[in-house]
Amino acid sequence: MIALDAMGGDRAPNITVRGALSAARRGIVIGLFGDKDILEAELFKADPAWEKLPLSIIPCLQTIGMDEEPSRMVMRKKDSSLVRAVQAVADGQATAIVSAGNSGAALVAGTLLLGRVDGIERPALGMMLPVRQGHLFCADLGATTDCKPEYLEQFALMGHVYLKQRLGYKQPRIALLANGHEAYKGSILVKKSYELLEKRSDITFVGNLEARDIFQGKADVLVCDGFAGNIMLKTAQGTMQEMFIRIKQEIDASLWYKIIFFCGRGIFDRFKTDYNYRDQGFAPMLGLRHLLLVAHGCSSEHAITNALICADQLVKEQFLAKYNRELASYINQPMPLSQTGYSDNLRFS
Amino acid sequence: MIALDAMGGDRAPNITVRGALSAARRGIVIGLFGDKDILEAELFKADPAWEKLPLSIIPCLQTIGMDEEPSRMVMRKKDSSLVRAVQAVADGQATAIVSAGNSGAALVAGTLLLGRVDGIERPALGMMLPVRQGHLFCADLGATTDCKPEYLEQFALMGHVYLKQRLGYKQPRIALLANGHEAYKGSILVKKSYELLEKRSDITFVGNLEARDIFQGKADVLVCDGFAGNIMLKTAQGTMQEMFIRIKQEIDASLWYKIIFFCGRGIFDRFKTDYNYRDQGFAPMLGLRHLLLVAHGCSSEHAITNALICADQLVKEQFLAKYNRELASYINQPMPLSQTGYSDNLRFS
């Protein structure tokens, strides 16, 4: 069973319920965590025959709002849809969690209830950015806002192992997000992380990547702290949205353009599909012992369905066990003394 | 005379010389700092009658490259076009500097040679982002990558005074760039800056702004550290560029779309003008005692001309003297004891 935080998200439970129904019709077994009466009403409204589907409701009385302070709420609202869904996975009643709710709360609940992989200092939200060709896996996109260089080094390893396992990359090119491609650029955090990554012989570190170049295929993994990653991701989303609004304004202002656009609307189709974060945006919380997929708060029904299908597939492939095993092997590998430059270089041994 | 770092920029001196020629034709007196032979050759190539224009060459033998480490280079290359141009303003031989070169070096040279406004802890690059309606003045966009909360508080004041003086805003709405609009969101830096800004009664602080919402007119001033600001600005630029490339690819793949696009190309015209950072991107380095305009490394001839015209106008209006006077009055104003919550609240008095 995949546990769905049915009350989480800007348009929950309407969208979460509809997303779950579509996934359940494909045979995915789903547990909906949330207010029983509300969920039953939503389910009945969307599909009066929902009881024939592999869907069950696990009643919980509380909800963690998008605006609520995560750590406090996770501690207080033990009967919230999110905490109960995460707890169900920790207890072995479910195999994975999908939540489009408060992502900070998902992080806290995930860390506290599921636990981190041995040696991992902080979890990271990792996601593929839709670049023109190839792939760009970014971590962290918002889980850990204040980072130490060692965290960024681990995010690099998370990306390295992810691309190796999911896409068969042999030596993913790992870059650091910085305010310029030059080696001397970056905040103190980036500069210190640069030194750590440069020293590792088991990954391919290609230096700094400027935010302007993220779409240009210069790297396969982009490493950043959760704050910078979030700014990058959301600026890209906001800019695309703004461009479409602006183009639409121009079109709406003239009948001629309206006709032209009608004939040429296909120009935008592929683009809109590739970059539609409402339909696609979900990311695994890497570094945890169990599978937790975090979806955008503004996720569409389609995105929820996709996240549930993805979770189901990852569970069937036993992805996380393999991933965490390989990740731990990178993390816990003591580096040769000559390469670390640290007196405490054996801290992982 | 406006001092132009004629050797600075990705396409210098070709572009800088052509930009200077256009500005000089409008009567602006310009000093070109750089290699005499190279500049003379470029000038002659572009306009054999250049000697009739109010242009002079101030020969310097060194150049600070875009890839060179700023602070070291400013110290070492005393005869570089940038350092000499900044020195000319410090010495009163020129009234302002325009540079499209290494912006880190411009910051270092500006801080060392021009000096900071009393009480200002760090300079900031401040620029208007092209939002749909209204204005959004952002600072810092890359001058100070590692910030303390007190710096961000000062950047807020810089933006406040800028919008008051340049655009007549009475109470500009000031927001902090964060990974979510909720008050609890943000890195430690953002949270602490939030507390400082919330306490000030002399500005209008409206809370956190998510990067996705920067174009939506929710604030007039956006405050961030130079690292986050740079990531935001360059992600927006990269995303726009990527969208145009993608749309062009779709169009190029089909004759039908080519015809359609030809008829409807005007749809993109205004957009391309508004968001063309190659032609528009230059920003004053705020917090310094003299006027230093930093332009994009990839500036076009047009952008250099615009920056020179802008510098000339600001000098004629005596903008910086007025701006710095008002800024200092905000900075040096001791806050009432009840509002600060600090024991060292009289440090500015």
Interface residues (C-beta under 8 A of the other chain):
Chain A: M66 D67 E69 P70 G104 R132 G142 T145 D146 L177 N179 G180 E182 Y184 K185 G186 S187 I188 V190 E210 A211 R212 D213 I214 F215 D225 G226 F227 A228 N230 I231 M232 L233 K234 T235 A236 Q237 G238 T239 M240 Q241 E242 M243 I245 R246 I247 E250 I251 Y257 I260 F261 C263 G264 G266 I267 F268 R270 F271 D274
Chain B: M66 D67 E69 P70 G104 R132 G142 T145 D146 L177 N179 G180 E182 Y184 K185 G186 S187 I188 V190 E210 A211 R212 D213 I214 F215 D225 G226 F227 A228 N230 I231 M232 L233 K234 T235 A236 Q237 G238 T239 M240 Q241 E242 M243 I245 R246 I247 E250 I251 Y257 I260 F261 C263 G264 G266 I267 F268 R270 F271 D274
